[in-house]
Amino acid sequence: MSDWKTGFLCLMTRPWEPLFYPRYGGKTYMSLPESYFSDRYRPIAGSIADRFGSTTPYHVNVKQTELPDLSYAEAVPRHAFYNLFSTAQRRIAGKLVEDFMKQPDPETLLSVASYARDRLNPTLFQYALSVTLLHRKDTGQVSMPSLLELFPQRFIDPLALPKLREEGFIVDLPQRMAIEIPMNFTASEAELEQRVAYFREDIGVNLHHWHWHLVYPMDGPLEVVRKDRRGELFYYMHRQMVARYSAERYCNFLPPIQPLNNFRMPIGEAYFPKILNSALNRTFSSRPKDFVPSHVNRPADDAVGTILEVETWLRRYFEAVDSGAVLLPNGERLTLDETTGIDIIGNLLENTILSVNIPHYGNIHSLLHVIIAYIHDPDNVYLEGPAPMGDTATAMRDPVFYRLHLFVDDLIEHYKRKLIPYSMQELGFPGITIRDVSVQISTGKAAVNRLLTYWQRSQVDLGVGLDFGPQGSVLATFTHLQHAPFVYRINVVNDMQKNRRGTVRIFLAPIYQGFGEPLTFDKQRRFVIELDKFTVNLIPGMNNITRRSDESSVTIPFERSFQRKDVAFFPGTERQQFCNCGWPDHMLLPKGNAEGVPYDLFVMVSDYKNDTVNQKFDETDCNDSHSYCGLRDRLYPDRRAMGFPFDRTVPKDVLHMEDFTKQFSNMKRTVVEVRFTNTVISKT
């Protein structure tokens, strides 16, 4: 491996340790120019080099280069909380990304980043460097550690951290045992919301949300932020997360999510996170029951705003949607058409730099995150840090996250309801008939159309993130939801006398709410869960299509989320490519319950000529989670609206899924059961 690739890995490990401190079992040393040492260590730079450099076999030599002025980034104090939802701090991160992107080659970037690392806020630095490495063409193959490896404190019970350090310091590497991370440690069973803590606090789910925002940053150079259908993808990915959470609530006998649409009412859900904010070395703050949002006035944290501002922006948003056009800064109007309108709205609501008129439409989504994150101490009277809603890596742990994003989804649904329902021609595929659809777990040891879930115990290596801790691997064991692998079997007849090409779209839809009330189709379509999407060639006659669940266009395999990304780059190991944006495979299916929960399994084959964007891509080459993450540097690989055919309203006489599918030969609905077994199986 080249020196600069090793160097970037060293930059992204143990973020609080000085960069010169040896890494990877004391075998790798970053040799820095003396002027790159911080003020504390520059006077003793020579003795540091003698002490550490002489004992390490691998050296990464960092060249001296002309450095940009990075003083603007020091506005975020090194030992403060970096808030991605803060407009000013987000701009600082965007400027830092821009300065990193400007460097002419990886070696110069490594030099500039090495200078910046021990001077800037670690979370800000790691975010900006990660975004840069993802988006530069010459560093796209650098395998980045996940945030779990950098800041494990944000994901696990803090009580496990002393145990991890003790095991690592005292026990030699071959004899070390994994430390158990408890499940459901944030509340007792007396709290009903704790029934779905396994979903909200799942490590893989929260890593997905963090990584998605790396791939789709809100600020930075235009070539980084402006991606194909970026605003629409913000809407669709978050809609899918709300749909998944809704399914979990229903199978745990909980009521539907209530949108957070009245900001002057108390928030009934309490949340006590019990995880460490690694920047402050304190736990994330808690939110007791029935706190009322009103404002935030913390200039030092760049967190200032009021509910009244949000309400003003909302009135302007509804005016735009109802009139069918948004107001531009020059006073002209931009039409919200059925193709690009959703993209405009998504960027406007998220408040990215692509928003068409930030002064007029404001900062609805991000400011609400900030107000809720500081609801416990809005004026900084008690010098308390934020709650999890202030961080993309932790926000999904809080029940109110889903209420907020259902509200945002309601705003977008207000626009979607203005669109004309799809026509028979748009939904049909003449000459194509789906005769049968079924699923079965891969072992064949369960009934057809019965899917199985259970608990799985897995291990993750947290040694990279234990600053000033033991060297080498330090394993932790955690328990998470898992499903038995399964296959789809789809029988499709092509009545034409020529080959046809189609797109197979597979969704899972809840039939009943938590207390057994049936969902109308208009409600059901908003909570469908996309399971897969892929293209097929259909020969004349019968086509028997088989597709494995682990080939999903939505998910990434377990190893992408949890295997240490640095291991493959060192001598004696084989390099692997890791692409980490995607929903975790182990959370593809809702949990179900012991009696079995019925779901509508919907399969559609649409006409590829109406779907294609005329580009080829290999699903096995880091593109296998394109439904949520798109394609790197390319068009989103589906011309249809995200969520098609469920993203628009339907005629009023369509009351159930069967009413919808029976009109079209290229659609099929079958009922499947998801059954949960309350056993724990160790991952092999």
N, C-alpha and C positions, 0 to 999 in steps of 0.2 A: 504493500500500500504506500502511496506517495506521502511525503512528509506533511503536505498541507491538509490532506484528508484526515490523517491522524491528529493533526493540530486542531481541526474543527471539533473532533470528538473530545479532545481535552478541554476545549473552551466550554463545552456543553455538559461537563460532568462536575459534580461537587461544586455548585455555583458560588458557595461562600468561601471556599478555600482559595488562597492566592494561586494564580495561574502557574507560578514557578514550583509549586509543591508537587512532588512526583505523583503520577497517577498509574492506575492499572497495576496494582501490586508493587508499586515503587519502581516499575521498570521503564516508565516513560517520563521524560523531562522536557519541559518547554524552555528552550534557551532564548531569553529575551534580551534585547538591547537594554543597557542600564537605564536609559531615559524612560523606558516603559514601566519600570517599577513604580509603585505608588510612593507617596511622600514618606510613608513609614518605613519602607524597605529599601529605598534608593541608597541611603548612606551605607547600607550593609550588603549591597548587591553582590560585591565580590565574594564575600564569605558565604552568601547563599549559594552562589554558583559552585564554589568549592565544596560545600557541604552536600548539596543534592546532585549537582551535575556529575560529580566524580563517581557516584555509586549507581547510576542508572545506565542500562545498556542501550536504550533507545533515546535519541535526542531529536527534537523537532526544532530546527533553527528558524527563528522568526527574524526576517530581514527588517532593517530600519527603513522607513518610508516617510514621505511628506504626509503629515496628518491633517485631516480636516478639523475645523473648529467644532468640537462636540460639547461646548459648554452649555448649550441650550438644553441638552439632555440631563444636566445636573439639576434642573428645576424639579425633577422627581427625586427626592432625597434617596440616598442609597439604602437606608434602613427604614423606608416608608412603604406603604402599600401602593402598588401600581394598579391603576383602575382603567381597564380597557374601555369601559363605558363612559369615561370622562372625555369630553371633547378635546380639551387642551392636552391632556396626557396622551390621548390617541394621536393627536397631531405631532407630538414630540416623537412618538414611536414611528409614525409615518416618515418624519424627516430623517430619523436614524436609519430606517430601511432605505430611504433614498440615498443617503451618504454611503451606505454599504453597497448598494447596487451600482453606484458610480465607479467603484474600484475596477481597474482595467483587467485584473486577472485574480485567480483564487489566492495566490501568494500575497498579493497586496491587500486583499480583503482580510486575509488571516492576520496580517500585520496590524491593520487598523483596528480590527476587532480585538486583538490581543491587548492593544493599548487601552481600549475602552472598557474591557471586561471588569477589571478590579476597581474602576472608578465610578461606574454607573450602577443604578438600581438593578439587582440581578434578574428580577422578573422582566423588567423592561428590556434589558439586554438580551435575555434568552428569547423573548418574543421576537424582537427585531431581527436577531441573527437567524432564528428559525424561519421566519417569513422570507428573509433574503436567500437562504440556502435552498428553499423550496422553489423560488422563482427565477434564480439565475440559471441560465442554460449550462454554465460550466461547473455548477455545484449541485445540479439536480440529483446526482447519484450519491451524494453524501448521505449516509444513513444517520438520521437524527435520533437521539434518545427521546423517549416520550416524557411528558411532564411528570408522570409517575416516577420515572427514574431520576429526574432533576429535583423534584420537590415532593417526596413521598408523604410528607406531613399533611398535604392537602387531601389525601385520599384514605388514610388509615387511622385507626384508633391511636391517639398519641401514647397510650399505655404500652403499645407494642414497641415503641422506639427504643427505650432503655434496654429492653430484652434483646432487640436486634443488635445493639452495640455490644452488649455483654457477650452474646454468642460469638460475635465477630472478633472481639478483642481476646477472648480467653481460649476459644477452641480453634485448633488448627483447621485449615480449610477442608481437608478431606473428612473430618469428623463433625463438621457443623451440621446442626439440625435446623429445620425450618421452624420459624416462630408463627404461631397461630394468630391470625387477625380475627377478632370476634365479629360475628354477623349481627346486625340490628343492635348496635350499641348506643344509639342516639335517643331512644325512648323505650318505655315499657309497653307491654301489650295493652295497658289501659288506654293508650293513645291509639285510636282507630287508624289514623293515617300510617301508623307503623306497619300495618299489614302490607303496604306497598313500598316499604323502605328498601327492600331487596332490589327494586327497580331504580328508585331515585338515587340511591347511594351506590349503585353498581359502578365499579371502577371503570370498566370498559365503556359504559354509557357516557360517563363524565369525560373520559379521554376523547371520545368521539366529538363531543361538543367543543372542547378546547381545540382539537386539531382542525375541525371544520373552519373555525375562525382564523386559524393560521393560513389555510388555503384561500379563504375569502375575507381578507382584512378589510376594515372599513375605511382606512386611511393609508396613504403612502403614494408612491409614484403611480401614475395612471396605468402604466403597463402592468402593474401588479394588481391594482384594484379592479380595473375594467376587464371583466371576464364575460363570456357569452352567457346571457340570461342570469346574471348574478343576483339581481333583485328577486327574480322569480324563484330561484333556488333557495334564497333566504326564507321566502314564504313556504315553499314546499317541504324543505327539510324540517322546519319547526312544526309544520302541520303534522307531519308524520310522527314526530316525537310526542306531540299531544295525543295523537291517535293511539300510539302504543301505550301511553300511560293510562288512557281511558280504558283500554282493553284490560289492563291489569286491575284497575279499580273494579270493573264489572265482575271479574272472576273472583274477586275477594269480597264481594257483597258490600261494596261501597257505592255511594251515590255518584252521579256524574259530576265532572268538574264544573264549577260555576265560574264564568268569566269575571275577571276583575274589572268590571265596567263602571263601578261607582267608587271613585277614589276618596270620597269623603266619609265612607263607612269603615268601621273597624275591620281589620283582616282577622278572620276567626281562627286561622291556622297559626299555631305557634311552631317555632322550630329552634332547636338547641343542637347545633351541629357537632360540637365536640371534636373538631379537627383543628390543626394548627395552621395559622397563617404564617408561613415560613419567613416572610419579610419582616414581620413584627415580633416573631417568636411568642405570640399569644394565640389563644384560640380565636377562631372567627366568632364574631359577636352573635348573640342569640336574639330572637324576637319573641317575646311573650305573647300570649293570646290577646286578641282584640286591640292591638295597637292601630292607631289611625294615621295614615300618611297625610302629610300636609305640605312639607317643604324640606329642603336641605340647604343649610347655609354654612358650608365648611370651605372657605376660600383656600385654605392651606392644602386641602385635598382636591382642589378643583372640582368641588361638588356643590353647585349652587343652582337652585331652581325651585319652582313652586308648582303645586297642582293646578293653580289658576293658569299658568303658562301652558301646561299640557292641555287643559280644557280649551284654551284659545286655539291651539294648533289643531285640535280635533275638529272644532267647528270649521276651520279652513279645509281640513281634509274632506269632511263630508260634503262641503260645498263643491269641491273639485270633482268628487265621484258623482255626485248628483247632476252636475252640469256636463260631465263627460270630458273635462279638460282641466289640466293643472295650469296654474299661473306661473309664468317665467319671470325672472328678475327684470326683464325689459318691458314687462306689461303685456306681452303676447301670451296666447294660450296654446298649449300643446295637448292634442287630442289623446284621450286614453282609449286607443282602439283595442280590438280583441286579441291582437298579436303581441304588441309591445306594452300595453297598458299595465299588465301585471308586473313587468320588470320595472317600470317607472315607479309604481306604488311600493314595491318591495324595497327599493333603494331609498325612497322617501321616508318610509316608516322606520327603517333601521337607522337612518341618518348617516349614510355613507357619504363620501365626497362626491358620489355620483348623483346625489339628490338634486333634483332640478331647481330647487329654490329653498335652501336651508334657512335663510332669514324668515321666510314666510311660513314654511311648514314645520320648522323647528326640529325637535329632537325627542319625539314621542317615546319610542321604544327604549332608548338608552337612558334617558332621564328617569323614566319610571324604574328601571333597574337600580339607578343610583339612589333615588328617594327611598325605595324599599330597603336597600342595603344599609342605609343610615337611619332608618326609622326609629331606632332605639336611642340615638344621640344625634339628632339632626343639626344641632348648633355646636357640636363638639365641646359641650360643657364638661363631659366626663372623659374626654380624650380617648374614647373607645374607637376601635377599628371597625371595618365594615362587616356585615353579615355575608354569607355565601352568595347572595344575589349580585354582589359586586364583582364577581370573578367568573369568567366563562368556564373555568375548570371546576367550579363548585356550585354554580347556580342551579343546576338540575337536581341537586340534593333537596332543595327547598320546595315544599308543596305549592307555594305561591308562584313559583316559576311557571307552572302549567296553567294556573289561573290567568297570569299575565299574558302568556302566549295564546291561550284560547281567545282572550280579548283581542289581541293583535290579529288573530285569524278571523275573528268576527268582522274586523275592519276590512280585511281583504275580501271576505265573503260578501260584504256589502257591494263591493265592486263586481264580483263574479256574478251576482244576481242580476246585474244590469245587462249581462250578455245573453244573447239568444241561445236557447237550448240547442244542442247538437242535432243536426238533421239526420234522417235515415241514411242518407248517402255518406255522411261523415262517420257514422257509427258502423255501417255495414261493410261486408266484404263479399260481394256476389260470387257464388260458386264455391264458397268455402263453408263447410259445416263441421262443427265440433260434435262428434257423436258421443264421446264419453270422457270424463275426467275423474281421476282418482289419485289418492296419495297413500303411501304405505311406508312404514319405517324400513330402512335399508336391510335389516336382518330378516324381514318377512315374518317376524315372530309376533306381530300384532295384527288385529283385524284391519281390513282395508278401510281407509278414511278415519283411522284413529291415530292421532299423533301423541307422543309421550314426552313429558317434561319431568325433570328431577333436579336435585341439587348436585353440583359437582364441586369437588375440592381441588383447587389448582395451586400452583406455586409461581411466584414471581421473584426475581432477583432485585433487591433494593440496595445493594451495596454501592452502586454508583452515586446514589443520592445522600449517603450518610456523611455529610461534611465533617472533617476532622475525626472520622470514624475508622473502623477497621478496613483493611485492604481486601480485595477479592470479593467473591460472591457471599451475600448474606440473604438467605431465602426467607420468604414469608409465605404462609399458606392462607388462602382465603376461599370462601364458599360463595358460589354464585349459581344462578339459574342456568340450566342447560336443557337441550332437547335431544332426543334420539335422532340421528340423521335419517332423512327420508327421501323418497323419490316421487316426482310427479309422473303420471302416465296420462297422456293426452292423445286421444284418437281423433284425427282430423281427416275429412274427406275433401279432396280437391276434385270438383266435378268438371273442371275445364280440361281440355285436351293438351294442355301445356303446363310446364312448371310455373309455379307461382312462388312469391316470396312474401312472408308475413312476419309480423312482430307479435310474439306471445307475451301477453300482459297478465300477471297473476296477482290477485289481491285476496286478502283475508278480511272479512267484515264481521264485527259482532252482531248477533241477532237480538240479544236481550241486554238490557241494562242490569245493574247490580242486584236489584230486587225482583227480577224476572219480567219487567215491563218490556214488551217488544218495541224495537226501534222502527220508526217509519223509515222509508227509503231515503227521504230527504235528510234525515239525521244520520242514517247509516252511511250514506255516501261520503260524509265529511270525516268519518272515522274509519274508513277502509285503510288497511295496512298493506303497503306494497311489499310483496315477497320476492318478485323476480320480474325481469323483462329481458327477452333475448329474441334474436331473429332465427327463422327457420326457412329452409327450402322445401316446398311442398310439391311432390311429384303427382301426376294424375292418379286418382284413386285414393286408397287408404294410406295414411301416414301415421305410424305409431311413434309418438315422441316421448322420450324419457329424459328427465332432467333431474339432477341431484340437488338437494337443498343447499349444499355447500358451494354450488356454482352461482348463487344468488348475485344479482346486480346491485344489491343493497349492502351486503355485508363484506367484512374482511375476516380472515381466519384468526383464531385466538393468538397465534404466534405473532401476527402483525401488531397486535396491541400490547403484548406482554413480554416477548422475548427480548433480551438485551440486544440493542442494535449495534453496540460497539464490538461485540465478541467476534463477529465475522471478519473483522478487518485486521486482526493481529496474527502473527506468524503461527502456522499450523492449523489455521481454520480456513474454511472456504467462504468467500465473499457471497453474501446474499443481498438482494435488493428488497427493501422494505418500503411499502407505500401505505401510509397509516390512516388515510382518510376513509372512513366507512363505518357503518353501524357494526357493532361487535356481533359476530356470528352466533355466539351463545345466547343472544337476546333476540334472535329472529322471531321466535314465537312467544305469544303471551303464555303465562304460567298455566292457565286452566285451573281445574281443581280436581279433587279426588273422585267426584262423581262424573266428571267430564263436562266440558263446556262446549256447546255447539256453535259453530261459525259457518258463515257462507264462504265457500271457496269459489271465487270468481275467476274464470279464465276467458280471455278474449284473444282472437287472432285478428289483428288489423292489417290493412293493406300497406305493405312496405313502401310502395311508391309514394304514399301520402305521409310516411313516417320519416323517410331518409333525409339526411342533410348532406348526402353525397360525400361522405368521407368514410374511409375504412379504419377500423381499429381492432386490435387484438385484445380480447377480454382477459387473456392470461398475462398480459404485460402491464400490470399495475393499473388496469382500467376496470377491474372487476367490481367496483363499488360506485359505478358512474351514476346510478339513480339519485344518490344524495350528493355526490361530490363532483359530477361532471368529468370531463377529460382534461388532462393537463395541456394547456396551450392550444386547445382545439374547441370546436363547436360542441355544444351539448348534443349527445348522439340520438336525438329524437325530436322531430319537428313538432310533434303534438304538444299541447299544453301539459305541463307536469301534473300528474294525477289523472290524466285522461283515461277513461271517459267519465270520471266521477267529479271533475272539478266544476261542472256547471249544473244548474237546476234541470229538472226533467218535467214533462207534463204532469199535471196534478193527478191524473188517473194512475200514475205509477206509484203504488203504495209499498211495494215489497221488491226485493231483489229479483224474485221470479217474474214479476211483472215487467221488469226491465229487460231481462235476458231472453224471455220467450219471443220477443219481437225480432231477434236476430239469430241467424243460423251460425254466425261466427262467434257467439258467446255461449258460455255454459256455466251454470251454477250448480254446485253440489254441496251438501252439508257435511262438514268434517267435525270431529270431536277432538278436543285437546284435553288430555287426562294427565293430571299431576300425581306423581308418586313421591311421597315424603321420605325419600331415602337419599343418602349422600354417597356418591361414587367418586373415587379419586381418579383424577385425570392420568391417563397412562402416556 
